[in-house]
Amino acid sequence: MKVFKFGGASVKDAAGVRNVASVLEHFLSDDLLIVVSAMGKTTNALEEVVWAYADGKDTGPMVARLKTSHAKVLNEVAPGDDGAIEALIASFKELDRALGQRPSGRVDQDYDQIVSLGEVWSTLIVSAHLRSTGLANTWLDARTIVRTDASHRAARVEWQACQNLADRYVKPLLMDRPARVLTQGFIGRTADGRTTTLGREGSDFSAAIFAYLLDAESVTIWKDVPGMFNADPKRFPDTELLPHISYREAIELSYFGASVIHPRTLQPLLKKHIPLFVRSFVDLNAPGSTIDDRSENDPLIPSFIVKPEQLLISITPRDLSFIVEENLSGIFWLFAQRNVRIDLMQNSAVAFSVVVDDTLRSRELIEELRKGYEVRYNDGCELITVRHFDEATLAKLTAGREVLIEQRSRSTARFVVQ
């Protein structure tokens, strides 16, 4: 059994939905579990609904646009499917009921109840279109299987509970040959029935969860690019395809900010040695990329990641006392409380410096830190990370830039520049 994952770009409109069916027609004899994200920019649109709802603003026009766009696509790809139409209407009524209640005061919980519906809508539409083309499939609510804790917007998976539910509800669906199960990425549910989400890039993680639970042969993530590259092709013209890297290398690249595959996606695959393929839904003949146990190809091509819009924050005790474990534990606690991720850190005797994304949370954290420390910061920074670096690449990336921090290890060089 194989797990396929199609992201929002692959189902952004009716043509995209039809293309998913075209891809699947190349795998008619395979048992498939298919994970689908919300359509196009639906997640962003639903986030706007959440913020408007939290502020007490009228969400009606925003919801109406979503209803119209999804109904239009469904009508184009599966005209006359009354069951799908009724299911889509029922899901929008669920949204209307949620928005008709007063906000709970817990915005992350409200976020999950609202934003999760995007995946439900897209899978209803894709499932209906597949049926219309003769590709029989079973629609599965992922929340039935993906049991999580109540950490809304970043829920943690309860693996044993998931395994029990998969054994009970999913494995029987795979008895027919060929089996096709269509489900959602990104979403889960607590033991007491509250919808949760797995965080951004959660659909990739969902594919890995199902692959782990079902001992899948492989996972394929279908994208609009030929595979993974050693840098962002939109920014750098001379990028190279990474035809093969190891789980470890992919985790390293993701940690440093590459939009490759989220580390959480790779960890369950690594545990069961399930290979991950990144392939193009635009060109099935493109070579693609493979992530698995083998590491011999990792150092062959330098990979570089550039994160713009970074803050370099320097924190100093007011009495110029040493930065010691007691200081650091309190500082780290504040970062964790504000949910601000540290991308790079460096300390001296009297200062602790970190690099973080320039967000509202980070700016608020600076003001919180100033209650106990002297705090200075540089904005407009970029964080450059190069794996398997050579001096020529480093010189090219930092030419004409002021280097504020430089760190090097055997295989990785990192620079904070302005």
N, C-alpha and C positions, 0 to 999 in steps of 0.2 A: 504494500500500500504506500502511495506517495501523497505528500501534502503539498498543495499548490497555494500560493498566496498572491492575490491581486490587490494592488494598492489603489488609492483614490484616483490617480492619474489614468489607470487602466479602465475605470468605469465612470469617467467624468461626464459622459453623455451617451446617447443612444448608440452612436458608432462604436464607442468603447465597449459597451455591453455586448454588442454583436461580435466584436473582435475577441472577447473572452470565449465566446462559443466557438469561434474559428480556431483558437488555440487548442481548446479541449478536444476538438475533432481529430487532432493528431494523436490523441491518447485514448482512443475508444476502448481499448482492451485493458486499460490500467484501472485498478481500484484507486479512487481519488477522494481525499478530503480537501475541500476547497475553501479557503479563508478569504473573505472579501472585506475591504475597508469601505468607509463611507464614500459617496460619490464626490469627486472633485473637491470643491471648497466647502462642502457641507459642514464639516467639523468647525471650520472657522465661522461659518454663518450661525451655527448653533451656539458657539461661544458668545457671539454678539447677543443672541437671545438671552443667554444666561446673565450677562452683565446688565442688560436692560431690565430684566426681571428683578435682579437684585437691587437695582436703583429705583424700582417702582415705575418704570417707563412702560409705554405701550409696546407690547411685542407683536401685536396683531399683524401689522404689515410684513414683518420679517417672516413670521410663520406662514403667512399666505403665499409669499414668494417661494418658500420651500415646498409647500403643498403643490403649487402649480408646476414647478420644475420637475418634481418627482413623478407627478401624475402624467405629465407630458412624455417623459421618457418611457414610463410603463406602457402608455398607450402606443408609443412608436414601436416598442420591441416585443410586446405581447398583447396586441389588441384583442379585446373580447375575453380576457382571462378574468372572469368575475371573482374567482377566489382570491387572486392576487390583489385586485382592486379593493375588495372588502378588507383584506388584511392590511393594506396600506392605509385605508381610511381609519381602521381601528387603531393603528399605531399613532396616527396624527391626533385622534381623539384622546389617546393616552397623554400626548404632549399637552393638549388643551386642558385636560384635567389637572396636570401638574402646574401649569401656569395659572390656573384659576385659583390655586391655593396661595396663601401667604408664604413668602420665603421662610425657610426653616431657621435662618440665621447661621446656618452652616453652609457657606457658599460652595465648598468643594463637594459636599453631598448633593446639593441641588445641581451642580455642574454634571455630576455623573448620571443623574436621573434624566437629564435633558439631552446632553451631548451623545450619550450612548445610542439614542434612537437613530442617528445617522446610519449606523451599521445595519440596523434592522431594516430600514427602508431599502438600502442598496441591495441587500441579499434577497429581499422579497422580489425585487425587480429582476435581478440576475437569474434567480431560480425560475421565475416565470418565463423568461426568454429562453433559457435552456430547454425547458419543457416544450416550448413552441417549436423548437428546432429538432425535437426528437431525442434530446439528451435527458433522459430520465434522471431525476435527482431527488434527494430527501433534504428538505430545509430543516436545519437544527438550530435551536436557540442556544448559542454558546454559553449563556448564563446558566443553563442546566448543568453544564459540565465544569466550567471554570470557577471553582470555589476559591474565594479570597478572604482576606481579613477586611477590616473596615477603613483601611487607609485610602480614603477617597482621592482620586486622580493619580494615585501611585500605589495601587493595591498590591499586596504581596500574596503570592499563590500558596494555597494550602494543598501541597502535592498529594498527600495520601487521600484526602477527601476527593480530589480531582480524579485520582486513579480509580477509586471505588465507583464514582459516577460514570466515568468513561467505560469501565467494564460492564456496567449495568445498562447504559443507554446508547452508547456509540457502537460498541463491538457487534451487537446484534444487527445494526444497520449495514455492517460490512459483509454480511453473510451472502447477500446477492452478488452475482458476478455479471458484469463489472459493477462495483459499488461506487456511487457518487453521493457524497454528503456535502452539502453547502452550508457554511456557517459564517459567523462574524468574527472579525478580529477586534482587539482593543477592549472588549467588555467582559465582565464577570459578575459574580453575585456573592454576597455574604451568606452565612448559614441562616440568617433570619430574613433573607429575601430582598435585601437592598442591593440595587445595581451599583457596580463599581467599574472604574476604568483602570487600565494598566499603565497609563502614562503615554506620552507621545512616542511614536514608533511601536505602540503596543500591539498593532496587528501582526508585525513580524514575530513578536514574542508569542502571540497566540498560536501562530503556525508551529512554532517550536514546542509549545506546550502540548498541542495535539499530537505532534510527531513523537514526543517523549512518551505520552500516555499510551499510544497505539503501536509503539515500536516500529515506526515508519521506516521504509527503505531509504527515503531522502526527503528533503524539503527544497522546493524551488520557489524563489521569489521572482515574480515577473515584473520587470521595470521597463521604462521607455528608453533605456540606454543599453548598449551591447554587453554590459557587465560592470565590474568595479574598475576604477582607475586609480592611479597613484596620486592624483590631485583632482581638483574640481575642474572639469573641462570647460565650464563657463568662464573660469577666471584665467586658466593657463592653457595656451594653445598647444603646447608640446607634451600633453599627457600621454601616458602609456596604459594599456589594459593590463590588469593583474589577472592573468589566466588562472593562477592557483596560489592560494596562501593558506596558512594553517589557522586553526581556531585561535591560537595564541596571538598570532599577528593581527588577525581581524579584531580581536578584543583590544589589543593595544591601540590600533588605529581608531577604534570607536571611542575608547577612553579619552584620547587626545582631541576628539572632536570631529573626526571624519564621518561623513554621512554614508558610511558603509553599512554596517549592520550593528544594531545595539548590542552591547555585551550580554544583556539579559537574554537575548535571542540565542546566543551561541552557547551559553552555559548548559542548558539541558541537552542540546545536541551533542556537545562534547562528552557528556556523561555516558551517552549511549552510542557514541561514534557514528552519528547520523550525518552524512554529508549534506552540505548546503550549496545549492546552485543559484546563481544570479543570472537570469536570462532575459532577453528582450522580447516583449510581446509585440513589438513592431516588426522584428526580423528574427524569425525562429532559426534561421541559418547562422546568425551571429554566434561567435564562439562562446561567449559567456564567461563566467568565473566560477571557480570551485573553492569551497572552504571545507577542509577536512583535517585529519590528523597529521598529514605530511608537512614538514617544515623546510625541506631542502630548497625550495624556491623563494623563501621569505626575503633573503638579503639581496636578491638579484636586481631589484629596481628600487631606488630611493622613493619614498612616499612622503608627500608634504601636505600639511593641513594648515590652513590660515583661518583663525577665528577673529573676525572684526568686532568693533564696538565692545571693547573690553575695558574694564576699570583696573588699574593698578593701585591697590590700597596699601598704605604703610601705617602700621599701628605701633605706637610707642607709649610705654608707661609714662605718666606725667612726671614721676620722680626719677626718670632715667634708670630705674632698676633693671636688672637683667630680665630678659624674656625667658621664663622658666616654665616648667610643666604646669604650675598653678595658673599662670597667665593663659597659657595655650588652651587648657581645658575650658576655661571660661569663654575664651574667644571662639573656640570650636562650637561650644554650646549655643552661642548666639547665632552663628552661621546655620546650624542645624535647625534652630527654632524658626528662623526666617526662611528656611528652605533655599538657601543660596549655596550653590555648588562652587567649590574652589577648584579652579583649573590648574593653578600653579601656585607654589608657596616657596618662600625663602626667608630665613631669619638670620639676624646678626645678634650681637650682644644685647642691643637695646631696641631693636625693631623687628617686627614680623610683617612681611609683605605677602600679599596674595593677589591673584588675578581672577576676576569673576566677570560674568556677563554684565553689561551695563543695563540693568533693569530697574523698575520701580522698587522691587524688593531690595536690591543691592543699595540703592540710594537711601532707602529707609534704614537699612542696617548700618550705614555709615553714621547716621545721626544717633543710632542706638549706641554704637561703639564710642562715640564722642562723650558719652556720659562718664566713661571711665578711663579713656585714653586720649592721647593726642593722635589725631588721624589726618593724614594727607592723602590725596589721591590724584592720579592722572587719568583723564578720560580720553577717548579717541584713540585708544591703543589697539594694536593687533598682537595676537599670540600666534607665533609661527612654530610649528613642530615638524621636524624632519626625521623620519625613520630611515636607518641605513644610509646615513648622510655621507656626502663627500664635500670637500671644501669648495669646489666650484659651485655646487648647488647652494650652499650656505651664503657664499659671496653674492650670488645673483639675487637671492631672496631678501638680503638685508642691504643691498646697495642703495645709498642715498637716504637711509633711515637712521634715526637715533635709536641705538640699542640701550634700553633701560635695564634689562635683566638678561643674562645669558646663562644657560645651564646645559651641561653635556654629560652623557653617559657613554657606554661603549657603543650603543646602537642608536641613540636618540639625542638630538640637539633641539633646544627650545630657546626662543627669543621673544622678549616683549619689546615691541618697537613702536615708535611714533613717526 
